[in-house]
Amino acid sequence: MASSSGASSPSPTDVTDYAGRVVIVTGGTRGIGRGCVEVFASAGAHVVFCSHEPDGGAELSTTVTARGPGRAEFARCDVADAGALTALVTETAVRLGRLDCLINNAGWHPPHKPIDDFTLDEFESLMRLNVTSVFVGCRAALPFLRLSRGCIINIASLVATIGQYHATTYVASKGAVLSLTKALAVDEARHGVRVNAVSPGNIDTPLWQQAVDQSPDPRRTRADGEAAQPLGRMGTAEEVGRLCLFLAAGATFTTGVDHIISGGAELGYGRKVAD
Ligand SMILES: NC(=O)c1ccc[n+]([C@@H]2O[C@H](COP(=O)([O-])OP(=O)(O)OC[C@H]3O[C@@H](n4cnc5c(N)ncnc54)[C@H](O)[C@@H]3O)[C@@H](O)[C@H]2O)c1
């Protein structure tokens, strides 16, 4: 339908095509970030991804680039270092001539414990990793995203909305990411920049496996993780990547929204109903 306000609506897009676009994914060497790197490169994008550790970065960029049609490039960067993250974003956008999408994914979930056992240093360093890096990444990317009318996707978490046992610091950090997303979406709409959150439930990644391995009963922890979803399994990193691609390439009238990808874990008051 034609717009009565005179504002032009975008022409129809192929939601699986992101050719010619430049994307930055923080924390892309494994897990959800890796899923995003692979999906966006398979849609034709030039993806620059980072990690604070070198492990796996070069191999992943070689494999993804060989597969095409897009390409992936690894850069070592600790997102908790504001100067390094700002330089990564700015240098990438200047060198490649544009920036279309920033996915703020790098983050960590500390082992579960009551608030009494968290130190102030632990809380502050988690906020620096999970929240400050999102602020820094967005601030550095926006001058370029305003030119391309691009988008930001912040990886939050389902537990920001429903809470989680013995995880006060993590849940607080992801709540901050969600709120920042909404406030930034309000400010940037006038520039045509969309800012959305993706909130995964249980996604089978190395981080989730770490939680399994550290638990007193690893088999039970994994079984409980699978059973938490009415869909009967955990999600995959690729499924989260596909949602992010849809938000970037196709969801052109969506901003400031928390997109939960949880296999229905929170539905029906979280109660699991057996037949
Ligand atoms: N897996 C889940 O079930 C789940 C659920 C909700 C939210 N999340 C969120 O999704 C994001 C990714 O989680 P995941 O499960 O894929 O984790 P993961 O540990 O499997 O992978 C994390 C990635 O981030 C990178 N990274 C970590 N610290 C970094 C730093 N300081 N600087 C740069 N890179 C860094 C790692 O190198 C890795 O590439 C996190 O923000 C996490 O909180 C995950």
The ligand as an SDF file (V2000), in Angstrom:
LIG
                    3D

 44 48  0  0  0  0  0  0  0  0999 V2000
   24.2140  -20.0520   24.5240 N   0  0  0  0  0  0  0  0  0  0  0  0
   23.1040  -19.6320   25.0760 C   0  0  0  0  0  0  0  0  0  0  0  0
   22.2460  -20.4430   25.4730 O   0  0  0  0  0  0  0  0  0  0  0  0
   22.8590  -18.1520   25.2480 C   0  0  0  0  0  0  0  0  0  0  0  0
   21.6120  -17.7630   25.7560 C   0  0  0  0  0  0  0  0  0  0  0  0
   21.3490  -16.4160   25.9060 C   0  0  0  0  0  0  0  0  0  0  0  0
   22.2900  -15.4740   25.5550 C   0  0  0  0  0  0  0  0  0  0  0  0
   23.5060  -15.8640   25.0800 N   0  0  0  0  0  0  0  0  0  0  0  0
   24.4510  -14.8060   24.7320 C   0  0  0  0  0  0  0  0  0  0  0  0
   24.9400  -15.0230   23.4290 O   0  0  0  0  0  0  0  0  0  0  0  0
   26.2690  -14.5410   23.3110 C   0  0  0  0  0  0  0  0  0  0  0  0
   27.1540  -15.6410   22.7810 C   0  0  0  0  0  0  0  0  0  0  0  0
   27.0830  -16.7590   23.6520 O   0  0  0  0  0  0  0  0  0  0  0  0
   27.6420  -18.1910   23.2470 P   0  0  0  0  0  0  0  0  0  0  0  0
   26.8300  -19.1740   24.0050 O   0  0  0  0  0  0  0  0  0  0  0  0
   27.7820  -18.2880   21.7940 O   0  0  0  0  0  0  0  0  0  0  0  0
   29.0920  -18.0870   23.9410 O   0  0  0  0  0  0  0  0  0  0  0  0
   30.4830  -18.8510   23.5710 P   0  0  0  0  0  0  0  0  0  0  0  0
   31.3100  -18.7590   24.8100 O   0  0  0  0  0  0  0  0  0  0  0  0
   30.1970  -20.1730   23.0100 O   0  0  0  0  0  0  0  0  0  0  0  0
   31.1160  -17.8820   22.4680 O   0  0  0  0  0  0  0  0  0  0  0  0
   31.4350  -16.5560   22.8450 C   0  0  0  0  0  0  0  0  0  0  0  0
   32.2380  -15.8640   21.7830 C   0  0  0  0  0  0  0  0  0  0  0  0
   32.5710  -14.5590   22.2920 O   0  0  0  0  0  0  0  0  0  0  0  0
   33.9790  -14.3990   22.2970 C   0  0  0  0  0  0  0  0  0  0  0  0
   34.3660  -13.5440   23.4160 N   0  0  0  0  0  0  0  0  0  0  0  0
   34.2090  -13.7730   24.7350 C   0  0  0  0  0  0  0  0  0  0  0  0
   34.7600  -12.7800   25.4550 N   0  0  0  0  0  0  0  0  0  0  0  0
   35.2540  -11.8780   24.5550 C   0  0  0  0  0  0  0  0  0  0  0  0
   35.9400  -10.6530   24.6580 C   0  0  0  0  0  0  0  0  0  0  0  0
   36.2610  -10.1300   25.8570 N   0  0  0  0  0  0  0  0  0  0  0  0
   36.3010  -10.0030   23.5290 N   0  0  0  0  0  0  0  0  0  0  0  0
   36.0140  -10.5290   22.3050 C   0  0  0  0  0  0  0  0  0  0  0  0
   35.3740  -11.7000   22.1430 N   0  0  0  0  0  0  0  0  0  0  0  0
   35.0010  -12.3670   23.2560 C   0  0  0  0  0  0  0  0  0  0  0  0
   34.5570  -15.8100   22.3760 C   0  0  0  0  0  0  0  0  0  0  0  0
   35.8820  -15.8500   21.8840 O   0  0  0  0  0  0  0  0  0  0  0  0
   33.5600  -16.5570   21.4760 C   0  0  0  0  0  0  0  0  0  0  0  0
   33.9000  -16.3570   20.1090 O   0  0  0  0  0  0  0  0  0  0  0  0
   26.6620  -14.0350   24.6890 C   0  0  0  0  0  0  0  0  0  0  0  0
   26.4630  -12.6420   24.7690 O   0  0  0  0  0  0  0  0  0  0  0  0
   25.6970  -14.7720   25.6030 C   0  0  0  0  0  0  0  0  0  0  0  0
   25.4740  -14.0890   26.8110 O   0  0  0  0  0  0  0  0  0  0  0  0
   23.8130  -17.1810   24.9270 C   0  0  0  0  0  0  0  0  0  0  0  0
  1  2  1  0
  2  3  2  0
  2  4  1  0
  4  5  1  0
  4 44  2  0
  5  6  2  0
  6  7  1  0
  7  8  2  0
  8  9  1  0
  8 44  1  0
  9 10  1  0
  9 42  1  0
 10 11  1  0
 11 12  1  0
 11 40  1  0
 12 13  1  0
 13 14  1  0
 14 15  2  0
 14 16  1  0
 14 17  1  0
 17 18  1  0
 18 19  2  0
 18 20  1  0
 18 21  1  0
 21 22  1  0
 22 23  1  0
 23 24  1  0
 23 38  1  0
 24 25  1  0
 25 26  1  0
 25 36  1  0
 26 27  1  0
 26 35  1  0
 27 28  2  0
 28 29  1  0
 29 30  1  0
 29 35  2  0
 30 31  1  0
 30 32  2  0
 32 33  1  0
 33 34  2  0
 34 35  1  0
 36 37  1  0
 36 38  1  0
 38 39  1  0
 40 41  1  0
 40 42  1  0
 42 43  1  0
M  CHG  2   8   1  16  -1
M  END
$$$$
